[in-house]
Amino acid sequence: MSSSVLGSSTSMADNIYHVEICRDPHSTARNEEILAHVDIFFRGRVLTTRDLHITEFDDKFLQQHVSKIEVSDIKLSQQETICTADCIFRYHIYQLHEDGPGTEELDDEDLAAANHWILPSREFHGLWESLVFDEDIKTKLLSYASTTLLFTDKQVDSNIISWNKVVLLHGPPGTGKTSLCKALAQKLCIRLSGRFTYGQLVEINSHSLFSKWFSESGKLVMKMFQKIQELIDEPQALVCVLIDEVESLTAARKSAMSGSEPSDAIRVVNAVLTQIDQIK
């Protein structure tokens, strides 16, 4: 559940802060009750660096029902403070799922087509904060992804405003692209908790499309994306699809067109690209 409370400001965009509230896994309290106590906790408070990540509370209700409160994406020096009277807080309440990843399998051959997480997941908790980049990539990605989902909800005509829901991250190996995608999916699920009941992350490894599905690869790719479409058809679920090492698709397509790879390889690539185009 999300809501905006506390204060007013002449520079609203600069004074909106996102407060992410992680419920205790055993909590049965209503979101409205938790919001009321968090509101009291913040009202009239001066925030310092210690107040951006809060795990201990004087309020017994918060002790029982909240694991952590985080004022997200704020950087303060030791001397800086924020007066909450000048701020608008957007509260986002969520509860972590403890289960690890499951696997999506196709046909009767027990082929692991993809890994599948229910979000927000305990496995990705804190991942967003641990990633540091030279540029403000995280904020830009989060803003872009949130805007595309807003456009979808508002049924914005993509012929008038050009946009799609596909994001391509590129860079040298080991620079955190896959981790950033997983962290972004988790963050979106938390920030949009008022719109979606839960999230799902489906991770597809491009290499498995060729090594395991070679003989009937095109058909199996279609079946995999049909399963993804079934997830997407649930209106209360935010579904993120991560295709890792997607550059292998481009390499296979070039090899197939040059004659150094069998024609089945290019059918795999074309099937995947067609399905991605439909999802966007």
C-alpha positions as CSV (number, residue, x, y, z in Angstrom):
1,M,0.0,0.0,0.0
2,S,1.3,3.5,-0.8
3,S,0.2,6.9,0.4
4,S,1.5,10.4,0.7
5,V,1.6,12.2,4.0
6,L,3.3,14.9,6.0
7,G,4.0,18.5,5.2
8,S,4.0,20.7,2.1
9,S,6.6,22.2,-0.1
10,T,7.0,24.8,-2.7
11,S,9.5,22.6,-4.5
12,M,7.5,19.4,-4.3
13,A,9.7,17.3,-6.6
14,D,12.8,17.9,-4.5
15,N,11.1,17.2,-1.2
16,I,9.3,13.9,-2.0
17,Y,11.0,11.0,-0.2
18,H,10.2,7.4,-0.5
19,V,9.9,5.5,2.8
20,E,10.0,1.7,2.4
21,I,8.5,-0.3,5.3
22,C,9.4,-3.9,5.6
23,R,6.7,-5.8,7.5
24,D,7.7,-8.5,10.0
25,P,7.1,-11.9,8.4
26,H,4.8,-12.8,11.3
27,S,2.8,-9.6,11.3
28,T,-0.9,-9.7,10.9
29,A,-1.6,-6.0,11.3
30,R,-3.4,-4.1,8.6
31,N,-1.4,-1.8,6.4
32,E,-3.4,1.2,7.6
33,E,-2.4,0.5,11.2
34,I,1.3,0.3,10.3
35,L,1.1,3.5,8.3
36,A,-0.5,5.4,11.2
37,H,2.3,4.4,13.6
38,V,5.0,5.2,11.0
39,D,3.4,8.5,10.4
40,I,3.6,9.3,14.1
41,F,7.2,8.1,14.2
42,F,8.2,10.6,11.4
43,R,5.9,13.6,12.3
44,G,8.0,16.6,13.4
45,R,11.2,14.6,13.3
46,V,14.6,15.9,12.1
47,L,16.2,13.1,10.0
48,T,19.9,12.4,10.2
49,T,22.0,9.7,8.6
50,R,21.0,7.4,11.5
51,D,17.3,7.7,10.5
52,L,17.6,6.6,6.9
53,H,17.9,2.9,7.9
54,I,15.9,2.1,11.0
55,T,15.7,-1.4,12.6
56,E,15.1,-0.5,16.2
57,F,11.9,1.3,17.5
58,D,10.7,2.7,20.8
59,D,7.1,2.1,19.6
60,K,6.1,-1.4,20.8
61,F,3.7,-1.8,17.8
62,L,6.5,-1.1,15.3
63,Q,8.8,-3.5,17.2
64,Q,6.2,-6.2,16.7
65,H,5.1,-5.6,13.2
66,V,8.0,-3.9,11.3
67,S,11.4,-5.3,10.6
68,K,13.0,-2.2,8.9
69,I,12.2,1.3,7.7
70,E,14.3,2.8,5.0
71,V,14.2,6.3,3.6
72,S,15.4,5.3,0.1
73,D,17.9,6.9,-2.2
74,I,18.9,9.8,0.0
75,K,22.6,10.7,0.6
76,L,23.3,12.8,3.6
77,S,26.6,13.9,5.1
78,Q,27.2,13.5,8.8
79,Q,26.2,17.2,9.3
80,E,23.2,17.3,7.1
81,T,19.6,16.9,8.3
82,I,16.1,16.8,6.8
83,C,13.2,18.5,8.6
84,T,10.1,16.3,8.0
85,A,7.8,19.3,8.2
86,D,9.2,20.4,4.8
87,C,8.7,17.0,3.2
88,I,6.2,14.8,1.5
89,F,6.7,11.1,2.3
90,R,5.4,8.3,0.1
91,Y,5.1,5.2,2.1
92,H,5.5,1.7,0.6
93,I,4.7,-1.3,2.7
94,Y,5.9,-4.7,1.7
95,Q,6.6,-8.2,3.1
96,L,9.5,-10.4,1.9
97,H,8.9,-13.8,0.4
98,E,11.2,-16.4,2.0
99,D,11.1,-19.0,-0.8
100,G,14.1,-19.3,-3.1
101,P,13.9,-19.5,-6.9
102,G,11.8,-22.2,-8.6
103,T,12.4,-23.5,-12.1
104,E,10.2,-23.3,-15.2
105,E,10.3,-26.6,-17.1
106,L,8.9,-27.5,-20.5
107,D,7.4,-30.7,-21.9
108,D,8.3,-34.0,-20.2
109,E,12.0,-33.7,-20.5
110,D,12.6,-31.8,-17.3
111,L,14.3,-29.0,-19.2
112,A,15.1,-26.0,-16.9
113,A,13.8,-23.2,-19.1
114,A,14.1,-20.4,-16.5
115,N,14.4,-19.4,-12.9
116,H,11.4,-17.9,-11.2
117,W,11.1,-15.8,-8.1
118,I,8.1,-14.3,-6.2
119,L,8.9,-10.7,-5.3
120,P,9.8,-9.0,-3.1
121,S,12.2,-11.8,-2.3
122,R,14.5,-12.2,0.7
123,E,17.2,-13.2,-1.6
124,F,17.3,-9.8,-3.2
125,H,16.8,-7.7,0.0
126,G,19.5,-5.0,0.2
127,L,20.8,-5.7,-3.4
128,W,19.7,-2.3,-4.7
129,E,21.6,-0.5,-2.0
130,S,24.8,-2.5,-2.5
131,L,25.1,-1.5,-6.2
132,V,27.2,1.6,-6.8
133,F,27.8,3.1,-10.3
134,D,29.6,6.2,-11.6
135,E,26.4,7.7,-13.0
136,D,22.9,7.9,-11.6
137,I,21.9,4.8,-13.5
138,K,19.7,3.3,-10.8
139,T,17.5,6.3,-10.4
140,K,17.1,6.8,-14.2
141,L,16.2,3.1,-14.7
142,L,13.7,3.2,-11.9
143,S,12.1,6.4,-13.2
144,Y,11.9,5.0,-16.7
145,A,10.4,1.7,-15.7
146,S,7.9,3.3,-13.4
147,T,6.9,5.7,-16.1
148,T,6.3,3.0,-18.7
149,L,4.0,1.1,-16.3
150,L,2.2,4.3,-15.6
151,F,1.7,4.9,-19.3
152,T,0.3,1.4,-19.6
153,D,-2.2,1.9,-16.8
154,K,-3.3,5.2,-18.4
155,Q,-3.5,3.5,-21.8
156,V,-1.2,6.1,-23.4
157,D,-1.0,5.6,-27.2
158,S,2.6,4.6,-28.1
159,N,2.1,6.0,-31.5
160,I,1.8,9.5,-29.9
161,I,4.4,9.0,-27.2
162,S,7.1,6.6,-28.3
163,W,8.0,4.2,-25.5
164,N,8.2,0.4,-24.8
165,K,8.8,-1.8,-21.8
166,V,12.1,-3.4,-23.0
167,V,15.4,-2.2,-21.4
168,L,18.8,-3.3,-22.8
169,L,21.8,-3.0,-20.4
170,H,25.2,-3.2,-22.0
171,G,28.7,-3.1,-20.6
172,P,31.8,-5.2,-19.9
173,P,31.4,-8.6,-18.1
174,G,31.2,-8.4,-14.3
175,T,30.0,-4.9,-14.0
176,G,26.7,-5.7,-12.3
177,K,24.2,-5.8,-15.2
178,T,22.4,-8.9,-14.1
179,S,22.4,-7.9,-10.4
180,L,21.0,-4.5,-11.4
181,C,18.1,-6.1,-13.3
182,K,17.2,-8.3,-10.3
183,A,17.5,-5.3,-8.0
184,L,15.4,-3.1,-10.3
185,A,12.6,-5.8,-10.4
186,Q,12.6,-6.0,-6.6
187,K,12.6,-2.2,-6.2
188,L,9.7,-1.8,-8.7
189,C,7.7,-4.4,-6.8
190,I,8.2,-2.4,-3.6
191,R,7.5,1.0,-5.1
192,L,4.4,-0.2,-6.9
193,S,3.0,-2.2,-3.9
194,G,-0.1,0.0,-4.0
195,R,-0.8,-1.1,-7.6
196,F,0.3,-4.8,-7.6
197,T,-0.2,-7.4,-4.9
198,Y,3.1,-9.2,-5.7
199,G,5.8,-9.4,-8.3
200,Q,7.4,-12.2,-10.3
201,L,10.8,-12.3,-11.9
202,V,11.5,-14.8,-14.7
203,E,15.2,-15.2,-15.6
204,I,16.1,-16.8,-18.9
205,N,19.6,-17.7,-19.8
206,S,20.1,-17.3,-23.5
207,H,22.7,-20.1,-23.7
208,S,20.1,-22.7,-22.6
209,L,18.0,-21.9,-25.6
210,F,20.6,-23.5,-27.9
211,S,22.2,-26.1,-25.7
212,K,19.0,-27.7,-24.5
213,W,16.3,-26.9,-27.0
214,F,18.3,-27.4,-30.2
215,S,16.1,-29.9,-32.1
216,E,12.7,-28.3,-31.6
217,S,14.0,-25.0,-30.2
218,G,11.5,-22.7,-31.9
219,K,8.5,-24.6,-30.5
220,L,9.9,-24.7,-27.0
221,V,10.6,-21.0,-27.1
222,M,7.0,-20.4,-28.0
223,K,5.8,-22.6,-25.1
224,M,8.1,-20.8,-22.7
225,F,6.7,-17.4,-23.6
226,Q,3.2,-18.8,-23.5
227,K,3.9,-19.6,-19.8
228,I,5.2,-16.1,-19.3
229,Q,2.1,-14.7,-20.9
230,E,0.0,-16.7,-18.4
231,L,1.8,-14.9,-15.6
232,I,1.3,-11.5,-17.3
233,D,-2.4,-12.1,-17.6
234,E,-2.7,-12.0,-13.8
235,P,-3.7,-8.3,-13.3
236,Q,-2.4,-8.1,-9.7
237,A,1.1,-9.3,-10.6
238,L,4.0,-7.3,-11.8
239,V,6.0,-9.6,-14.1
240,C,9.6,-8.8,-15.0
241,V,11.4,-11.0,-17.6
242,L,15.2,-11.0,-17.5
243,I,17.1,-12.5,-20.5
244,D,20.7,-12.8,-19.4
245,E,23.6,-12.7,-21.9
246,V,21.2,-11.7,-24.7
247,E,24.2,-10.8,-26.9
248,S,24.5,-14.6,-27.6
249,L,21.3,-14.3,-29.7
250,T,22.9,-11.7,-31.9
251,A,26.1,-13.8,-32.4
252,A,24.0,-16.9,-33.2
253,R,22.0,-14.9,-35.8
254,K,25.1,-13.6,-37.5
255,S,26.6,-17.1,-37.6
256,A,23.5,-18.6,-39.0
257,M,23.2,-16.0,-41.7
258,S,26.8,-16.5,-42.7
259,G,26.2,-20.3,-43.0
260,S,28.4,-21.3,-40.1
261,E,25.4,-22.3,-37.9
262,P,22.5,-24.6,-38.8
263,S,19.2,-22.9,-39.7
264,D,17.6,-24.1,-36.4
265,A,19.8,-21.6,-34.6
266,I,18.3,-18.6,-36.5
267,R,14.8,-20.0,-35.8
268,V,15.5,-19.8,-32.1
269,V,16.7,-16.2,-32.4
270,N,13.8,-15.1,-34.5
271,A,11.3,-16.8,-32.2
272,V,12.8,-15.1,-29.1
273,L,13.0,-11.6,-30.8
274,T,9.4,-11.9,-32.0
275,Q,8.2,-12.8,-28.5
276,I,10.1,-9.9,-27.0
277,D,8.6,-7.5,-29.5
278,Q,5.1,-8.7,-28.6
279,I,5.8,-8.2,-24.8
280,K,7.0,-4.7,-25.2
